[in-house]
Amino acid sequence: MQSAAEAENKIFQALADPSRRAIFESLTRGEAAVKDLTARFAISQPAVSQHLAALKEAGMVSSRREGRHVYYRVEPSGMKPLIDWISHYRAFWTERVDRLEQLLDKMDQ
């Protein structure tokens, strides 16, 4: 089992690539076969497959085979480590901003 930090790193690495983000965004609209994704983007089928493998390794997408075609879809639970990370820092920064606002209010008085 991978740690939360490892899961976060995989997700950040997967989303660091603009093509991968675009493919992931496309899959948020519904399941698609590799051939369909290749037709949507100006990259080769092997490149699309590599991007999908990275997204799958990060737990962000899952696949199913139907005959000769492989279909990919977003795996909502795969985003949990990222959502948890964002939630942690949202609380951190909210507290810091609140303290800054209090300090600025005191300085204005």
N, C-alpha and C positions, 0 to 999 in steps of 0.2 A: 504494500500500500504506500502510495506517495504522500509526502507531507504537503501541508497547505502551501508552503513556500514553493515547492516544486511544481504544484498545480498552477499557482499564480504565474510562475516563470514561463511555463509552457503556453499559457493563454496569452501573456504579453508578447512572447516570441511569435506566436501564431498571428496575432493581430498587428504586429509591427510591419508586415508587408502589405502595401496598398492593394495588390491583386487579391491576396487572401481575404482582406477585409471586404472587398467588392464581392467576392464569391460567397462569403458568409452572409453578407447583406442580401444577396440574391436568394440564398436559401431560406431567409426569414420569410419570404413570400410563398414558400412551399417546396416540397420535395422535387428534386430534379435529377435526371440522369447525367452522367459525365458528358455524354455527347451534347446534351442540351446546354450545359454550362459552357462547353467549348464554343458553341455557336454564339453565345452571348458576349464572349470576351475575345479580345484580339491576342490571345495566347494559344499555344499549341495544346493538344490533348495531353501529352505527357506532362506539361507544365501544370495544367489544371489538376491532373491526378496527383502530382507532387504537393500542390497546395491543399488539396483535399486530405491527403495523408497527414499533413502537418496539423490541419484542423481536427482530424480524427484523433491523432495522438494527444492533442490538447484536451480531448473530451468534448469539443464543441459541436461536432457533428457525428452522426452515426450513418451506417450504410446497410443496404440490403441488396441482395442479388436476385434478379428475376430474369432467368434465361441468360442471355449474353450481356445484359445491361446491369449496371450497378447504379442504384439510386441513393442519393444522399439527402439528409434532412438535418435540421438544427436539433441539437440535443439540449433542451433548456436547462437541465440540471448541470450541464457542463459549464455554464456561466456562473455557478454558485461561488467558486473561489474568487472570481473577479468582483462579484457583487459584494461579497463579504469584505474584500479588501477596500473597495470604495466606501462601504458603510463605516468601516473603522476610521478611515481618514476624513470622512465627512464629519463625524462626531468630533474628531481632533480639531479640524479647522473651524468648525462652528464655535467650539469653545474658545479658540484663539481669537477669532473675529469678535466675539462677544466681549472678551476682555479688552481688546483694542478699542472697541466702541466706548466702553466704560471709561477707559483712560482718556480718550479724546474728549468725552463729555466733561470729565473733571478738569481737563486743561482749558476748556472753553469757559468754565465758570470763574 
